[in-house]
Amino acid sequence: MGRKAGLYINPKKFGGVVKPCMLEMTAFLNCLALNKQIDEKCTRQKELLITCTQAQKGRPKNAAKTINYHLQRLGRDKFH
């Protein structure tokens, strides 16, 4: 509905939004690549990644991810 009414924002344009746990995931994947996929050698990076992802569970979603929902909701109210 939002697209038909001309109300749409491409969330990919919000590229400046920081993605949580990206540094920890990159460090873990690099460690795996250096150690031929043996995760026993990457326990520190794995623990940091798990800690970060568990800390993100209780946080609300970023507004940039839900902006299209709100635009569609406003569009429905306007055109009905």
N, C-alpha and C positions, 0 to 999 in steps of 0.2 A: 504494500500500500504506500509506503513512504516514497518509493521510487516513482510511482505514478503521479504523486502529488508534487514531485520535483524536490522533495526533501530527502537528501542523502548526503552523507559525508563519508568519504573513503577513509577508513581507519588506518590504512597504510601510510597516509600522509602525516600521521603523527609519529614519524620515525624518531623524533627526539625523546620520546617517552622511554624511560629507563626500564629495561626488562629485568625483573628480579632473578637472582641466582645465575646470571649469565657468566660472570667471572668464575664462579665456582664450577659450573658445568664445563666451561672451556678448559679450566685447569685439570679437571678430572679426565676429560677426553684426550687432552694432550699427554697426560701421564699414561693413559692406556695405550696410546699410539707409540710412545717411546718404549714401553715395556711389553710389546707384542701381545696386548690384550690380557695380560695377567693382572687381575685387579688386586691380588694380595700385596703387590708392590705399591699400590696407590691408596692405601687405607686412609691416610690423612686427607687427601683430596675428596675421597668418598664420604668421609665423616663430615667435612665442611659442606658438601653438597646436600647431604641428608639434613643437616642442621638448618641450612638455609631454606630448603623446601618445606620443612616442618614449621618454620617460623612464618611462612607465607600462607599457611592454611587458614588462619583466622582473619586475615586482612580482607577488606572489601575489594571488589574488582575496581580497576581503573575506570574513571569516567569516560575515557576515550573508547573503551570497549562497549559501553552501553549507550553511547550517544545516539546511535541509530534507532534504538528502541524508543528513546524519548522523542525523537523526531517523528517516528511513526505514530506514536501515541498522540502527539500534538496535531499531526495531520488528520488523524481519524476524527478528533474532536472538531476540527475546523471544517471538514467537508461533510459531516453527517448532521 
